[in-house]
Amino acid sequence: MRTLTEAEARVIAAMLASSTQGERDRLRRLRVPRSTYHAARRRAYAEGWLRDRYVPTPTPFGWQRIRFALARPYADRFGELLDAWSQDPGCVVLWGSSQAVVGVFFHRDVRSAVASERESVSRGQTAWGVTVIADPRVESIPVYFDFEGAWGHLSGAAGTLSYPHGLGAWIEENPDADHTELAPADPRKAWAAAELLHRPFTSRDGGGAPHLVGPLGLAWSQQRLLATGWVTHRVLLDPARVPPFAGRTPDQVVWITGRVRPGTAPERLFDRLTRECRVFPFLYVVGDGLVLLGALGQAPGTTPEPSHDPGEAPRGVMSALKDSLESIELVQEGVGQMEYRVDHRYDRLMSRRPT
């Protein structure tokens, strides 16, 4: 089996940071030859280890709630569940396996989020499920599919550059504005945003190289959206495709839900997980007293992850969870068992203007 070189692992870590630093600054930080960097970067995208997406900040575009659903499907209705959830026009992420199905849905208001949740439950396709409806106007989604922390820990990187990336909590330029429309009133912003959300897919359909989907060379109106935070450029990891590094591979995904204990701040759990347990969730969502998190791990018997502090053993994860949560549910699945039915398709949210 092919394994990653140290240079490839370092380039992946740098790309996952999704920072605004330029290529020159990234090369200086990596300390690898320019030719090595570009070769590793092209390979990471060509092999599907990495992929680019442009993620809209919900509030300025009128999405008032983000619904996160985790469910265990009945074995004979797994396909039906994926089909049903994928037909929701607000569905942007849908990962599924026989053990668990996870969906992310953008909604314009609380009513539509609740109605959509009730409809999905009424179909009788799941044996168990939890829904967290998050308000993106506050910091309720502090980590949103950010794999930099997990990859940095697994590869032995010394710290992270920008982890965690969240979703929402956008500071409005005009607090009195009524953001009830699906797209901004300014047609130039609507056009620029739609073009960005479609860029990863129009570039691919047009034969463009996947490693060139990033923000280099964008039109000024699109660069402005990125600079002001209306849209965010993200680099995502596909743990099912990335080869092992030094005998370690993120071949397991763990979904955890629980209810926040009274008097406990949800952010304390995140701090304990990252600082004391050395676990770096790629997803962390809080809503209505519930927490949903997703993390990568390794199957038993694989090479242990490196320790940056060999004199101190990490705290047990379940101990940290019990301090902050009750009614804890945990689902674990091999990444190779998951089907990516809807893979961060934010282009479904906004139509492109006809040319």
VENDA-V136680 format. One record per residue. N is the residue number from 1. RES is the residue in one letter. PSI is psi in whole degrees, 0 to 359 (none if undefined). D_CENTER is the distance of its C-alpha to the mean C-alpha in Angstrom with 2 decimals. Layout:
[[N RES PSI D_CENTER] [N RES PSI D_CENTER]]
This chain:
[[1 M 137 27.43] [2 R 141 26.07] [3 T 156 24.53] [4 L 145 22.76] [5 T 165 25.04] [6 E 320 24.51] [7 A 318 24.17] [8 E 318 21.43] [9 A 321 19.46] [10 R 322 20.01] [11 V 319 19.07] [12 I 316 15.68] [13 A 318 15.14] [14 A 321 16.42] [15 M 323 14.31] [16 L 338 10.96] [17 A 336 12.38] [18 S 38 12.06] [19 S 169 15.15] [20 T 2 17.92] [21 Q 149 20.47] [22 G 176 22.55] [23 E 322 23.34] [24 R 316 26.43] [25 D 322 24.77] [26 R 319 22.14] [27 L 320 25.11] [28 R 321 27.04] [29 R 323 24.39] [30 L 326 23.86] [31 R 48 27.62] [32 V 153 27.63] [33 P 148 29.92] [34 R 317 28.76] [35 S 322 29.56] [36 T 317 27.54] [37 Y 310 24.45] [38 H 322 24.71] [39 A 317 25.52] [40 A 321 22.58] [41 R 313 20.17] [42 R 318 21.75] [43 R 320 21.68] [44 A 322 17.99] [45 Y 319 17.25] [46 A 324 20.32] [47 E 355 19.54] [48 G 14 15.97] [49 W 324 14.53] [50 L 156 12.44] [51 R 149 11.64] [52 D 145 11.40] [53 R 155 10.13] [54 Y 120 11.54] [55 V 124 9.86] [56 P 140 12.76] [57 T 123 13.39] [58 P 312 14.61] [59 T 310 17.92] [60 P 344 19.95] [61 F 3 19.40] [62 G 6 20.58] [63 W 112 17.67] [64 Q 342 18.74] [65 R 144 16.64] [66 I 124 13.22] [67 R 128 13.87] [68 F 123 11.86] [69 A 132 14.15] [70 L 127 14.70] [71 A 151 18.00] [72 R 114 20.33] [73 P 153 22.14] [74 Y 141 25.83] [75 A 325 26.45] [76 D 0 28.53] [77 R 16 26.22] [78 F 311 22.86] [79 G 321 23.28] [80 E 320 24.49] [81 L 315 21.46] [82 L 317 19.07] [83 D 316 21.57] [84 A 312 21.90] [85 W 323 18.30] [86 S 340 17.58] [87 Q 348 20.59] [88 D 124 19.22] [89 P 340 18.98] [90 G 1 16.11] [91 C 121 13.89] [92 V 339 10.92] [93 V 133 9.04] [94 L 102 11.58] [95 W 137 11.58] [96 G 151 15.00] [97 S 177 17.68] [98 S 341 21.05] [99 Q 325 19.81] [100 A 145 16.81] [101 V 132 15.11] [102 V 130 11.84] [103 G 147 11.54] [104 V 128 10.04] [105 F 132 13.01] [106 F 132 14.13] [107 H 150 17.68] [108 R 342 20.40] [109 D 173 21.96] [110 V 319 22.25] [111 R 314 24.87] [112 S 327 22.90] [113 A 315 19.98] [114 V 318 22.62] [115 A 320 24.56] [116 S 322 21.72] [117 E 314 21.04] [118 R 321 24.79] [119 E 319 25.09] [120 S 324 22.52] [121 V 323 24.34] [122 S 343 27.73] [123 R 343 27.24] [124 G 34 27.78] [125 Q 357 25.33] [126 T 143 23.71] [127 A 337 25.46] [128 W 148 23.12] [129 G 156 20.16] [130 V 138 18.43] [131 T 132 17.03] [132 V 119 15.54] [133 I 112 16.24] [134 A 145 14.77] [135 D 109 16.65] [136 P 354 14.63] [137 R 346 17.93] [138 V 173 17.68] [139 E 65 15.25] [140 S 352 14.07] [141 I 70 10.27] [142 P 338 10.62] [143 V 122 7.30] [144 Y 96 4.08] [145 F 50 1.44] [146 D 109 4.93] [147 F 4 7.29] [148 E 316 10.32] [149 G 314 11.87] [150 A 316 11.94] [151 W 320 13.20] [152 G 321 15.58] [153 H 316 17.04] [154 L 322 17.54] [155 S 356 19.11] [156 G 18 21.20] [157 A 148 20.12] [158 A 84 21.85] [159 G 180 19.21] [160 T 163 16.21] [161 L 319 16.51] [162 S 2 13.83] [163 Y 135 11.55] [164 P 147 10.21] [165 H 130 8.48] [166 G 195 8.36] [167 L 128 9.03] [168 G 205 12.75] [169 A 40 15.84] [170 W 133 17.30] [171 I 111 20.95] [172 E 138 23.02] [173 E 329 25.69] [174 N 95 27.96] [175 P 337 27.52] [176 D 359 30.15] [177 A 148 28.52] [178 D 95 28.00] [179 H 70 24.55] [180 T 351 25.35] [181 E 155 25.05] [182 L 335 22.09] [183 A 156 22.57] [184 P 153 24.22] [185 A 327 27.98] [186 D 115 28.34] [187 P 334 28.40] [188 R 320 27.58] [189 K 321 24.25] [190 A 316 23.58] [191 W 313 24.52] [192 A 319 22.54] [193 A 315 19.30] [194 A 320 19.85] [195 E 321 20.68] [196 L 314 17.50] [197 L 329 15.29] [198 H 347 17.59] [199 R 315 18.01] [200 P 336 15.85] [201 F 325 17.90] [202 T 325 21.23] [203 S 318 21.29] [204 R 317 20.83] [205 D 331 23.44] [206 G 7 25.72] [207 G 12 25.71] [208 G 151 23.85] [209 A 134 22.52] [210 P 336 18.73] [211 H 359 18.80] [212 L 16 20.40] [213 V 344 17.72] [214 G 182 16.84] [215 P 354 18.57] [216 L 125 21.87] [217 G 12 24.67] [218 L 158 23.11] [219 A 154 25.60] [220 W 319 26.44] [221 S 326 25.26] [222 Q 321 21.75] [223 Q 324 21.83] [224 R 319 22.99] [225 L 320 20.00] [226 L 319 17.71] [227 A 326 20.25] [228 T 357 20.51] [229 G 8 16.83] [230 W 325 17.15] [231 V 146 14.52] [232 T 135 12.06] [233 H 130 11.82] [234 R 145 8.73] [235 V 124 9.25] [236 L 149 7.06] [237 L 141 8.92] [238 D 97 10.67] [239 P 340 12.18] [240 A 340 14.76] [241 R 334 16.27] [242 V 133 16.34] [243 P 165 19.85] [244 P 156 20.91] [245 F 122 21.77] [246 A 38 24.92] [247 G 2 24.86] [248 R 141 21.41] [249 T 139 18.51] [250 P 76 15.22] [251 D 5 16.66] [252 Q 142 15.69] [253 V 136 12.79] [254 V 126 13.87] [255 W 131 13.14] [256 I 134 15.22] [257 T 157 16.59] [258 G 165 19.60] [259 R 134 21.68] [260 V 130 22.12] [261 R 144 25.66] [262 P 136 28.03] [263 G 5 28.35] [264 T 132 25.14] [265 A 128 22.55] [266 P 328 18.94] [267 E 338 18.10] [268 R 325 20.74] [269 L 316 18.89] [270 F 318 15.91] [271 D 319 18.65] [272 R 320 20.47] [273 L 315 17.70] [274 T 321 16.94] [275 R 317 20.60] [276 E 324 22.66] [277 C 345 20.76] [278 R 42 18.81] [279 V 130 15.72] [280 F 92 12.43] [281 P 142 9.76] [282 F 349 6.12] [283 L 133 6.06] [284 Y 115 9.31] [285 V 139 10.97] [286 V 134 14.72] [287 G 131 17.12] [288 D 41 20.82] [289 G 3 21.21] [290 L 152 18.52] [291 V 136 15.57] [292 L 129 12.75] [293 L 151 10.77] [294 G 139 9.28] [295 A 154 10.61] [296 L 150 11.96] [297 G 186 15.73] [298 Q 148 18.88] [299 A 151 21.59] [300 P 144 24.88] [301 G 354 27.31] [302 T 171 25.05] [303 T 130 25.63] [304 P 150 24.71] [305 E 150 22.04] [306 P 150 23.81] [307 S 128 24.95] [308 H 350 25.22] [309 D 78 27.74] [310 P 344 30.00] [311 G 353 32.33] [312 E 120 30.00] [313 A 143 28.32] [314 P 151 24.89] [315 R 150 25.09] [316 G 138 24.41] [317 V 315 21.10] [318 M 325 22.95] [319 S 316 25.34] [320 A 321 22.73] [321 L 317 21.19] [322 K 331 24.73] [323 D 331 25.54] [324 S 336 23.01] [325 L 158 22.42] [326 E 167 24.76] [327 S 50 24.60] [328 I 133 21.86] [329 E 139 20.48] [330 L 129 18.82] [331 V 129 17.83] [332 Q 141 17.43] [333 E 148 17.21] [334 G 137 17.51] [335 V 331 14.67] [336 G 348 17.50] [337 Q 351 18.34] [338 M 143 15.27] [339 E 129 15.67] [340 Y 82 12.98] [341 R 316 15.00] [342 V 112 12.73] [343 D 81 10.11] [344 H 58 8.29] [345 R 74 11.90] [346 Y 347 12.23] [347 D 343 15.72] [348 R 343 16.73] [349 L 334 16.85] [350 M 132 19.44] [351 S 146 22.33] [352 R 149 23.71] [353 R 134 27.23] [354 P 141 29.84] [355 T none 31.31]]
